[in-house]
């Protein structure tokens, strides 16, 4: 019985790592595309998890991940971006520009400028 619980634990850990890597790769692609559409430079080719919890979606209970990343408008500055994923789907992406404009994208839609 202990061996079965151990195997279930290892299986759950493998699933979690695999799911997290797939979600991260999907978000990286979406963040790069959003930065390209907005005419800014995606920095460091990375995103970091800011928060993670369970959340409800159309498919039921899934992991809700909040990420942060950075981009540059001129090449010598660093601005903040954030994104939320439900499971492996990008739910929301936000670029905060220094002049106060905010660029928002949801899912796979093009970004929208809000002043």
Buried (B, 14 or more C-beta within 10 A) or exposed (E): EEEEEEEEEEEEEEEEEEBBEEBBEBBBEBBBBBBEEBEBBBBEEEBEBEEEEEBEEEEEEBBBBBBBBBBBBEEEEEBEBBBBBBBBBBBBBBBBBEEEEEBBBBEEEEBEEEE
